[in-house]
Amino acid sequence: MLTRRSLLAASAAIVALAVVGLQPVRAAASASQASTFVNNFALQLTQIVNGDAPAAQKKAALGPVIDENVDVAKIARFCLGRFWASATPAQQEEYTQIFHQVLLNAISGHMGDYKGVTYTLTSDHPQGAEELVGTIINRPNSPAANVQWVVDSSTGSPKIVDVVAEGTSLRLTQRSDYASYLERHGNDIGALLAALHRQVAAAE
């Protein structure tokens, strides 16, 4: 199976987005498109996470929100790194789908853990073709955390493509863990797919 660090890295971006969404703040009138986008995404998540619907219904509602605001396919391909080229088209499709399920299970499995969390938008600045939106996350009885949301607007519609928590890029961490796992298993994409399927099954 994948390591615990790999499991956390795979899910942390979407879990963190759920955390941010619990107590939204209004974006300033002069906020950039990326800042406004992150804030609006948080508002959508808030409506689902804080709603009274059963867990299964909340999970179903999360799927379209994630698909609209997070470039899951781009993140998935980045995380597989150089191994993407060696995967067959069928494996690429299967991997992207299971990666999506890993992230969706992560947020739906942790929705009840973050009551009382608040956030503040602190900054936004370009970094190449992407834009970093800074936030400070506050959780009761825990130290404040600096989190940056990496937004890609190159396709015309902004999408989340990474989360940098306390200086650590989650997509880079995940790519490193996937590469390590594959190297230990003969660079067998099938072995990684099987591990991800087991991970999803364990969360059901």
C-alpha positions, 0 to 999 in steps of 0.5 A: 500500500501507499505510505501514510505520508502519501495518503495525506499528501494525496488528500490534503489539498482538498481537505484544506479547501474544505477547512477554508470554506467553513468560515468564509470572509468577504473578499475586498472590493479590489481583490484579484480574480484569483482571490475572489475565485478562492473566496467564492469556492470557499462559500460553495463548500461552506453551504455543503459542509455546514448543511443538514443533508446526510453525509452521502448527499453531501458527498454527491453535492461535492463532486460538481463543486470540485470538478468546477473549481479544481483542475483534478486532471492537471493535478493528477497528471502532475503527480504521476510525473514522468510515469504518465508517459509510460502509462497506457491511455486506459491506465491514464484514464483509470488513474485520473478517475481514481485520483479524483475519487481519492480527493473526493473521499478525503473531503467527505471523510473529514467534513465533520472535523473542522468546526470553528475553523476560520481564515483570512485572505492575506495576499495574492501575487503572480508566479509565472502563469499561476497566481498564489492566493495567501491565507492564514488558517486558524483552528481552535487549540491549534497554531495558525497555518500559512496556506497558499492556494495556487490558481491557474487561469491559463485556460480562461477559467481559474482553477485550483492546481496546488496548495502550499501549506507552511511552504510545502507544495502538496502536488510536489510531495505527492509526485515524490511519493508516487515516484518512490512507490513506483520505483519500489514496485518495478515502475508498474503503473498497475501496482499504483492503480491497485494501491489507489483502488485499495485506498478508496475501498478502505474509505468506503 
